[in-house]
Amino acid sequence: MKKDQYIEELNQLKSKLDDPSYYSSKEYPKTAKRIAELEEIIETIDKVSQLKSSTDQAKDILSGKDAELIEMAKIEIEENNSKVEKLQEKLQELLIPKDPNADKDCIVEIRAGAGGDEASLFAGELYRMYAKHAEDSGFKTELLNESPSEVGGYKEISFAIKGAGAYAHFHLEAGVHRVQRVPATESQGRVHTSTVTVAVLPEAEESDVEINQQDLQIDTYRASGHGGQSVNTTDSAVRITHKPTGIVVTMQDEKSQIKNKDKAMGVLRSRILQAKIEKEQAEASAARKKLIGSGDRSEKIRTYNFPQDRITDHRIGFSRSNLPGALSGNISDLMEELKKAEADLFKSEA
């Protein structure tokens, strides 16, 4: 896309601001953000153009006979080339497509997969790892729903991570996490392999996803705890089925049916938005699919090998030791390597 196309897009967006009512619309924050982005892109392109023009003028001096001017021209050319290189790097960053969901809060859903009790125990460890990392990174967490296992782990657990950029920070954690270790119940010391699935959803607002009430089937039932015992005497638990997509959300963490319904609707919106994102990802390049995933819930992204004290992310080939530290929330290095790989990928495709 050339400069005149950016200018045309900028003028079209600015024309929307001629209507005073637009400032109170839901679209205004998104428009204002894009205007700022376009203005910075155009300003950077202009600076590069000015420096290149100045360099061309300096090059003309090199063919002259004034030694002092020639020396000054050489210095100017060198300085301009350095500035142009930095500005072009900045421009490349600016031209990387921005994820419209990057600044959103997110919902993390963790489900035990293959491995029975061992998988449920590891699901609990992953939950505590993410909760601690979120806290250390300045985010807040809120438990949404949990289904504990008999051994102290979780069959599944979902929680919200709140704070600007939560989705951008955690979205590359989605996929299948594999754990290899000797279970405490294993008398012969054999290594078992278990899996846990992690889904990371951008927390959708009502304006992000349109849901028709007639498309919903809402059932209420009595919430239950361990072993199926009732945890309250009212039908406070809620199950919402979205008929067009078949998505089902259950919520029983709150004692209030209204609160459970509100939370369930929030998760439903986020899952519908995530389904849309996965559809877009399916059309992405093969290289990007490897990193951001294809939406395939069987896609193994990381292995936690306890006998070798090694954690490996298979998408980028990054390995490190100190598994206990990782499970205590110290995964910043791993997440930074993933973000760097994502940025490099987008630059190469920009």
N, C-alpha and C positions, 0 to 999 in steps of 0.2 A: 504493500500500500504506500503510495507516494504522498508527499506533503499536501498537495492540493486536495487529496481525498480526506486527509485529517482535518483540513480547514473546512471542507464541506460538511463533514460530520459535526464539527464544532459549531458552525453557524446554524445547523438544523436544531441542535440541542439548545443553543442560546435563544432561538426563536420561541421555544416553548416557555421561556421565562418572561415573555411579553405578557402572558396571561397571569395576573396577580393570584388567581386561585390555584395555580399550579404549585406554588410554594407550600401549600398545605396538603398536597396530594401525596400518596404513598410512593410515587415514582420520583419525587423531587430529590431525596437524598442520593439515590442512585445516579440521577442525572448530574447533580452537582459534583459528585465524585468523578464521573467520566469527563466532565468539562475540565476539571483540574488536571486530569491525566493527559488530555489532548493538548492543553495549553503547555504543559511541560514537554511533551513530545515535540511540538512545533518549535518551541523556544530552543530546544537542544539541536534540532535540525538546522535552525537559523545560525546558531553559534558555530556549528561545524562548517557550514557554507561560508561564513564570514572569515573563519580561520584559513580555509583552503584558498579563498580569494587573496587574503593577505600573503599567504605563502607563494602564490603564483607571482605576485608583484615583487616579492623579495627575490625570487628566482631570476627575474629579469635583470636585477642589479648585478647578479653574478657574472654576467657577460660584459660588464663595464670595466674600467681601468682604475677606479678609485679603490685602493687596497683597504682603506678604513671602512668604506661603505660595504664592500664585499664581506669583510669580517662580521660587521653588524648584521648583514643579511643572512649569513650562515647561522648566527646565533638565533635570529628570529625564526628561521626555517625549522631549526632543531626544537625550539620551544613550542612552535605551532604544531609540529608533528606529534609531540608528546601530549599536548592538550587535545588534539583531534582524537588520538588513540583512546584517551580516558573518556571523552564525550561519546565516542562510538560504543564503548563498553556500556556506558550509562544508557545510551539509546537502545541497545540490545536488551538491557534489563527492562526498560520501559515498554518495549514492544512484546514482551512475553505476555500471553493472554492471562488476564487476571481471573482467578476462580471467584465467581460471584458469591460463593458460600464461605470464602476463606475467613471472614471476620465473625462468622456466626458461632454461637454456642454449639455443643455437639452432644449426642447421645451415644453412649458406648454400650453395646450388648455383647455379653460373653456367654457362650454356651459350651458345656462339656460335650466332646465328641466321642471318638473311639477310645476305649480304655477304662470304662466303668468308673469305679471309685477313684482311681488314680487321676482320671481326667477331671472329675469334679473337684478334687483337691487342688489341681493345678489351676482350674478356673478361678478358685478363690485366691490363689497366689497372684494370678495376673490382675485380678480386681484390686488387690491391695497395692500391687506395683504401680498401676495407673493412678490410683487415688493418691498415693504418696508423691508420685512424680508431679501430678497436677497441683498438689498443695505446694510443693517446693518451687513450682514454676509460676505461682501467683494466681492459679485458678481455684475455683470453688467447685465442690462436687455435691450432688444431691442424689441419694438413692431413690430409684423409681420403682423397681420390682425385683423380687428375689425368690428363688425356688431352691432352698437348701437341700443338700444331700444328707444321707444318714451318717456319713463319716466326717462331717464338718466342713465340707466344701460346698459347691453350688452346682446344681444341674444347669441353672442359668441365672444370670443377674444382669440388670440394666441400671445405668446411672447417667445422670447429666453432668457434663463438665461446663461450667459457666465462666465466661470471661472473653474479652475481645481476642479473636484469633484462635479460639479453642479448636475449631474444626481444622484449620490450617495446621495446627500443631500436632494433632493426633490422627489425621485422616489416613496416613500411611501405615497405621497399625492394623488396618483391616485385613483379614485373611486368616489362614489356618496356622496356628502356633503348635509346633510339635515338641513334646517333652520326652527325653530319654533318661530314665533313672531306675534304680532298684527300689521298688515300693517297700514301705516298712513291714508289710505283711508277707514279703517274699523271703522264705526261709533259705532258699538255695542261692541267693544273691544274683539272680538273673535280671538283666536290664529289660525293662518293659518300655514300650513306645505308646504314648497316648497323644490325643489331639484335642485342641480347644479352638473354637471358632470365635473370632472377634469381628464385630461389625461396628463401624463408626459412621453415624448419620449426622448430617447438618441439622440443627434444630430448626425446623421450618416454622415460619410465621403464617398466620392465616392468609396473608396476601401472596405467599409463595405457592400455595396449593389450594385449589378450589375443590371443596367436597360438598356434594349434594346430600342432604339428610336422607333422601329416599334411597340412596345407595348404601345406607348403613343398616346393619342388623345389630341391635344393642341388647345383650342379655346380662342379667344380674344374678348373682348367686352368693352363697355364704362363703366367706374367705376361710381358708384352712392353713394350718401351720404344719409342723413336722408330723409325719405319720397320718396326716389327713384330719387331725383334730381341729375343731372349729376354734378360730381365734376371736370371733365375736358372734353375736346372736342376731345380726341383721344381714340382709342381702347387700353388703357393701361392695363386694367384688364386682368388677365390670369386665365384660368381654365384648369387644366391638369388631364386627366383621365388615370389611369394605368389599361389597359384592363385585364391583367391576374388576378388581385386582386379586381378590381372594385373600388379601392381607388380614390377619387376625391379630389383635392386640388384647392382652389381658392385663388387668391392673388390680392389685388387692392390698397394696402397701399401706394405704390410708384407711382409717376407720369410716371415713365419709364417702358415700357413694358418689356424691357430686365431685369431690376432689379426685377420686379414682377415675371418673369419667373424663375430667379435664386433662389429667395426665395421659390417659389412654389416647385421647384425641391428639395430643401433642406428639406422642410417639407415632401414631398413625400418619400424621402429616409428614413427619420426618422420614418414615419408611417409603411413602409414596414419592417424596422428593428424591430419596436415594435411588429408587427404581429408575427414575428419570435420568439421574446422573450415570447409572450403570449402563443405560441404553446408549448414552452419548459416548461413554468409555469404550463400548463395544465397537465403535466406529473409529477409535483412535489407532495410531500406528502400533506396530508390533512391539517396538522398543518401549513406548509409553505404557502399553498394556502390562509389560513385565513389571514395571514399577508401580503403577497405580492400580493394577489389577483389572481383571475382565469381568468382575462381578460373580465369578465362579466361587461358590462357597467351599469347594474342595481344594482351592489353590493354596499350597503350602508356601508360606513366606519366611518362616523362621524356625530354627531348631534350638532348643535349650538342652544341651548334653551335659548332664550332671557328672557322670564318671570322668569326663575329660575337662570339666569346669570350663565349658565353651558355649558361647551363644553366637549363632551364625545367622545372618540375614541373607537368604539365598538370592534375593533380587539384585543385590549389589556386591555379593561376595565378601561382605565385611564380617570379620570374626573378632571376638574379644573374650577375655577370661573374666573371672570374678562374677559368677552367676549369683551368689548371695547378694552382692552389691546391686546387681541389676534388679533383682526381685524386691530390693528395698527402695526402688524408685530411681536408682542412678542409671538412667538410660539416655541421658542428654547426648552423649557422644554418638550413640546409635541413631538417634533421631536427627542429629545434625548431618550425619553422613547421608541419610536418606534424602533430606531436604536439599543437600548439595547436588546429589545425583538427579533429583527432580529439576532443579534450576538449570543444570548443565544440559539436560535433555530438552527442556523447553527452548533454551538458547539455540541449540543445534537445529531445532525445527522452526524457529521464528523466521 
